[in-house]
Amino acid sequence: MSRTLNVVVVNGSPNERSKTMGLAGLVTSRLNELLPVEIHQVDVYRLGRSFTGATLREDVSPEVERRIRLAEEADVLVAATPVFRGSYSGQFKHFFDLVGQYALANKPVILVATGGSDRHALVIEHALRPLFGFFQAAVAPVGFYASAGDFDGTLVLNGEVYSRVEVGLRDIASQLKALHDREETAGV
C-alpha cells in the first residue's frame, strides 16, 4: 500500500485543548497504526465570522470554503463533538449545514463524542448517527464516547475507552483497507 488515506477530523469543540480532541486523537493515532493515513483537522471554533455569520455556503470566505471542501473530499471523516444539552455543539452542526447534501454519500464516517457523564453516551445513536444518515454516509457501526471521568485533562486514562477504540477500529479496518486498495488500483 503506497497511497495513504486522507482522514479529516471535524472538531466541534469550542476550545483548543479539549477532551473531544483527546479522544479523537486516540482514535486517529490508532487508525494510523492500522493503515497508512494522512490526518487533517478542521477546528470549527477557528473558522471565524465568515463561518459563524454565514447562512449559505456562498457567504463563507475562501478559507472556510477550503475547510469545508477538505471535509467533503476526505477518504474518511472523523466527526468529533462535545455534548451540549444532549446533542452536538451548535458550531459543529452549523459546519455540516454548509456541507453539500451528497458530498458525504458512501463516505466512511467515524463518530466521536465526549460529555460530562455517561448519561450523554446515547448522543452517538440519537443525534450523530441520524445527522450522517441524512448525508447517506457509511457510518461506522461503533461510535466512540468518553465522559469527563475518563480523562486527566485531555488525556484518556480509562482502559475501557482504549479497548473500545481498539475493537471498533479493528472491526472496520478491513473495509477501510479495501477502500484504500480499490482507490489505489483505480489510480485515484
ChimeraX attribute file (.defattr): number of C-alpha atoms within 10 A of each C-alpha:
attribute: neighborCount
match mode: 1-to-1
recipient: residues
	/A:1	9
	/A:2	8
	/A:3	14
	/A:4	16
	/A:5	22
	/A:6	18
	/A:7	25
	/A:8	25
	/A:9	26
	/A:10	26
	/A:11	28
	/A:12	26
	/A:13	25
	/A:14	18
	/A:15	14
	/A:16	11
	/A:17	11
	/A:18	18
	/A:19	26
	/A:20	29
	/A:21	28
	/A:22	18
	/A:23	27
	/A:24	26
	/A:25	18
	/A:26	18
	/A:27	22
	/A:28	22
	/A:29	13
	/A:30	16
	/A:31	21
	/A:32	16
	/A:33	9
	/A:34	16
	/A:35	16
	/A:36	17
	/A:37	20
	/A:38	14
	/A:39	20
	/A:40	17
	/A:41	16
	/A:42	19
	/A:43	20
	/A:44	23
	/A:45	17
	/A:46	12
	/A:47	18
	/A:48	12
	/A:49	12
	/A:50	15
	/A:51	23
	/A:52	15
	/A:53	10
	/A:54	15
	/A:55	13
	/A:56	10
	/A:57	16
	/A:58	10
	/A:59	14
	/A:60	21
	/A:61	15
	/A:62	11
	/A:63	12
	/A:64	21
	/A:65	18
	/A:66	12
	/A:67	20
	/A:68	20
	/A:69	14
	/A:70	20
	/A:71	26
	/A:72	20
	/A:73	16
	/A:74	21
	/A:75	22
	/A:76	24
	/A:77	27
	/A:78	24
	/A:79	23
	/A:80	28
	/A:81	33
	/A:82	28
	/A:83	25
	/A:84	14
	/A:85	9
	/A:86	15
	/A:87	20
	/A:88	23
	/A:89	18
	/A:90	16
	/A:91	20
	/A:92	21
	/A:93	16
	/A:94	16
	/A:95	23
	/A:96	18
	/A:97	13
	/A:98	18
	/A:99	17
	/A:100	14
	/A:101	12
	/A:102	13
	/A:103	16
	/A:104	24
	/A:105	16
	/A:106	13
	/A:107	22
	/A:108	21
	/A:109	24
	/A:110	25
	/A:111	26
	/A:112	26
	/A:113	30
	/A:114	30
	/A:115	24
	/A:116	15
	/A:117	13
	/A:118	14
	/A:119	10
	/A:120	20
	/A:121	21
	/A:122	15
	/A:123	24
	/A:124	23
	/A:125	13
	/A:126	12
	/A:127	14
	/A:128	22
	/A:129	19
	/A:130	13
	/A:131	16
	/A:132	19
	/A:133	14
	/A:134	12
	/A:135	19
	/A:136	16
	/A:137	19
	/A:138	17
	/A:139	22
	/A:140	17
	/A:141	13
	/A:142	18
	/A:143	23
	/A:144	21
	/A:145	27
	/A:146	25
	/A:147	22
	/A:148	16
	/A:149	14
	/A:150	22
	/A:151	16
	/A:152	12
	/A:153	13
	/A:154	16
	/A:155	16
	/A:156	22
	/A:157	13
	/A:158	14
	/A:159	10
	/A:160	12
	/A:161	19
	/A:162	17
	/A:163	11
	/A:164	16
	/A:165	22
	/A:166	16
	/A:167	13
	/A:168	18
	/A:169	23
	/A:170	15
	/A:171	14
	/A:172	17
	/A:173	15
	/A:174	13
	/A:175	13
	/A:176	20
	/A:177	16
	/A:178	12
	/A:179	17
	/A:180	23
	/A:181	17
	/A:182	12
	/A:183	14
	/A:184	15
	/A:185	9
	/A:186	8
	/A:187	8
	/A:188	8
